[in-house]
Each structure stands twice: as C-alpha cells, then as structure tokens.
Amino acid sequence: MTIVDLKKDAVESAARRLAAEGKIRPLGLEANITSKEQVAAVREKIERDFGPTSILVNSAAIVDDKLFLDSRPADWQRMIDVCLYGPMNVLHEFLPSMVANKYGRVVCMASDSYKLGQARLSYYAAAKAGVVALVKSLAQELGPSGITLNVVSPGATNTEMRRAREEQLLAQMGPEKYERRQKAVLKMYPTARLGEPEDISAAVHFLTTDDASWITGQVISVNGGFTMA
C-alpha cells in the first residue's frame, strides 16, 4: 500500500499511524498531483517496490470558501488543477498497467455539492462535477478491460480539511452566529449527525473488492440522507 500526499509530514504521519496498527506497512510518498512528472515518478517508484497497481483511490482536494464574484481566475485555476487535472494525471499514469493486466478497481472522491450546487463552493462543485463526468466516461471505455471506476460522494464529513474550514468560519462569524449555522446544517441531515471518515472509507473499501465487480460508472452518495437522488 502506498499513500501519496503533497505534504511530507502528513504522509509520513499517516504511514506511521497505519503501521502502528500492525496490519500494513505502507509506503509514504510526497508528490504534487498537479504535476504529471511527479505522478509518473510516483508510479515508477510504486511499480519498482510493489509491482503494478490494481487498486487506486483518488482523494486529493482543496476547498476555497469564497463567493464566486469575490474569486479570481487564479483561484479557479488552482481548484481545477488539484481537483480535476490532478485525478486526470493520476488516472492517465496508472490505468495503462490495469488495462494490460485486465484488472483494476478505481474510486474517485467527489462531493454532494456537485449535485445541488453550493454557495461559496461554486468552482469546487464545478471541478467535482468534472470528476464525475470523467469517471463515467472512463467506465464506459475501460469496462471490457476488467476495470471498474466509481465515485464516492460524501456529505459534510469530520475531516481535517473541514475542521480547518470551520475554524475559519467561526473566526469570521463569531460564536453565536456560528452556532446557529451549525444547527441549521444538522437539520439538513436526517441522521442528525455529520459523517466521520470511517463512514466514507467503508464505502470506498467496498468498491475496491470483488463483491463490487458489477458496479461501475456509479456515484455512491455517503451523506446521511443529505441528498436522496
């Protein structure tokens, strides 16, 4: 297993944490997925150490909490580079060996913001919509090669990225207004709670198993009922 992240400290910490659990000893690699050259170097390193990749999860993302009219083209470019071109770079590098081996399980992460739109996340939602279209198209192209490609689309989930965004909102809004916002957000979820990383990882894991071998080109929403279509 290999974990790839832009931040060296983060990827090494994740690798140590997983190794401490005693089940696997992952390789942690630092790379920027917006660089095709760096993604190629990662693929070559993985293939030297472990052989061809058969399971791939694309989860890299950034969030830019900003009104569209307050944003600038540089903001859009950064978002598209990470959230759309990044997965395209990764897929373009890793899919050929899956085609050659007639087997592959690919999961890309989206967001339910792509379904409904979401204020202050316009170009994030647009990038994630692009990921969904990309995966559905590749699922049609590569189905005969024994490769499945699917999307997991989470609702609001208690991740490090979300916590950082919430801290910014708390500072901007103040405690009282922020508390009202939190209650309003929870009312959108029939389960009356936000997601946890384990909720998402369970769906991702299922899609990488042979039990899901007849599921491809699908978007699996893991969202506590936030959207139901």
Summary of the structure (lengths in Angstrom):
residues: 229
radius of gyration: 18.1
end to end distance: 33.6
largest distance: 57.2
contacts: 683
relative contact order: 0.12
helix: 56%
strand: 14%
